[in-house]
Amino acid sequence: MTRGEATQIKVHYKGKNDDFLVFVEDPETYKKWKTDRSIPLAHFVSSFKIFLTHRQGAQGTYDAAPRSTLASEFDTENEDEVITKILENGSVQTMEMPGRQGVTNESMSSMRTH
């Protein structure tokens, strides 16, 4: 049985002092939103959290962006406005996570080596 197979879509915004990420669940709806702003963000944004990567691009450790960092970069602490700016000006990055196979229950006696 294959487990863990998934596609992760994120929008990366390179700011003056840091790199910011927002995760997107539905890339097709996101593309439509870029031309039709009547589509609510809740239809395609994975979670309303903004992450920063400490100038590591779209890689590295993802930490929640503090409000002070948002205010200095985007001139607002309003997360909805910041998410909108990231989605408007950021670049889409897709990451494929391959499926993995393995033993699901190592305690099964028939699978143990003696």
C-alpha positions as CSV (number, residue, x, y, z in Angstrom):
1,M,0.0,0.0,0.0
2,T,1.4,3.4,-1.0
3,R,1.3,6.1,1.7
4,G,2.2,9.7,1.9
5,E,1.9,10.6,-1.8
6,A,0.9,14.2,-2.2
7,T,1.4,17.4,-4.1
8,Q,2.1,20.6,-2.1
9,I,1.5,24.0,-3.7
10,K,2.9,27.1,-2.1
11,V,3.2,30.7,-3.2
12,H,6.6,32.2,-2.4
13,Y,7.1,36.0,-2.0
14,K,10.6,37.3,-1.7
15,G,10.5,40.4,0.5
16,K,13.1,43.0,1.3
17,N,14.2,41.3,4.5
18,D,12.6,37.8,4.4
19,D,10.9,35.2,2.3
20,F,7.2,34.5,2.9
21,L,5.0,31.5,2.0
22,V,1.3,30.8,1.8
23,F,0.0,27.3,1.1
24,V,-2.7,26.7,-1.6
25,E,-5.0,23.7,-1.7
26,D,-6.6,24.3,-5.1
27,P,-4.3,25.7,-7.8
28,E,-7.1,25.9,-10.4
29,T,-9.3,28.1,-8.2
30,Y,-6.2,30.2,-7.4
31,K,-5.6,30.8,-11.1
32,K,-9.2,31.8,-11.6
33,W,-8.9,34.1,-8.5
34,K,-6.1,36.0,-10.2
35,T,-8.6,37.3,-12.8
36,D,-11.8,37.1,-10.8
37,R,-11.4,38.6,-7.3
38,S,-15.0,37.7,-6.3
39,I,-13.8,34.1,-5.5
40,P,-13.2,33.9,-1.7
41,L,-9.7,33.1,-0.5
42,A,-11.2,30.3,1.6
43,H,-11.9,28.4,-1.5
44,F,-8.3,27.8,-2.3
45,V,-6.0,28.9,0.6
46,S,-5.0,25.9,2.7
47,S,-4.7,27.7,6.0
48,F,-4.7,31.4,6.8
49,K,-1.2,31.3,8.1
50,I,1.8,33.2,6.7
51,F,5.2,31.5,7.0
52,L,8.6,32.9,6.7
53,T,11.8,31.0,5.8
54,H,14.5,33.3,7.1
55,R,15.9,34.1,3.7
56,Q,16.0,30.4,2.6
57,G,13.8,30.9,-0.4
58,A,10.9,28.4,-0.5
59,Q,13.0,25.9,1.3
60,G,14.2,25.8,4.9
61,T,12.4,25.9,8.2
62,Y,8.9,27.4,8.1
63,D,8.1,29.6,11.0
64,A,4.9,31.6,11.6
65,A,5.5,35.2,10.6
66,P,5.3,37.6,13.6
67,R,3.0,40.6,13.2
68,S,5.9,43.0,13.6
69,T,7.6,41.4,10.6
70,L,4.4,41.6,8.6
71,A,4.0,45.3,9.5
72,S,7.6,46.2,8.5
73,E,7.4,44.3,5.2
74,F,3.8,44.9,4.1
75,D,2.8,48.0,6.1
76,T,0.0,46.2,7.7
77,E,-0.6,43.5,10.4
78,N,-3.8,42.4,8.8
79,E,-3.1,38.8,7.7
80,D,-5.9,38.7,5.1
81,E,-4.3,41.8,3.3
82,V,-0.8,40.2,3.6
83,I,-2.0,36.9,2.2
84,T,-3.7,38.8,-0.7
85,K,-0.4,40.6,-1.5
86,I,1.6,37.4,-1.4
87,L,-0.9,35.7,-3.7
88,E,-0.8,38.7,-6.1
89,N,2.9,39.1,-6.3
90,G,4.4,35.7,-5.3
91,S,5.5,32.8,-7.5
92,V,3.8,29.4,-7.4
93,Q,6.0,26.5,-6.5
94,T,4.8,22.9,-6.6
95,M,6.4,20.1,-4.7
96,E,5.7,16.4,-5.4
97,M,6.1,14.1,-2.5
98,P,6.5,10.5,-3.7
99,G,4.6,7.7,-2.1
100,R,6.4,5.3,0.2
101,Q,5.8,1.7,0.9
102,G,6.8,-0.2,4.0
103,V,5.7,-2.4,6.8
104,T,2.6,-1.0,8.5
105,N,2.8,-3.1,11.6
106,E,6.2,-4.4,12.5
107,S,4.8,-6.4,15.5
108,M,3.2,-8.9,13.2
109,S,4.9,-12.2,14.0
110,S,4.8,-13.5,10.4
111,M,6.8,-10.6,9.2
112,R,9.6,-10.9,11.8
113,T,12.9,-12.3,10.9
114,H,14.0,-15.1,13.3
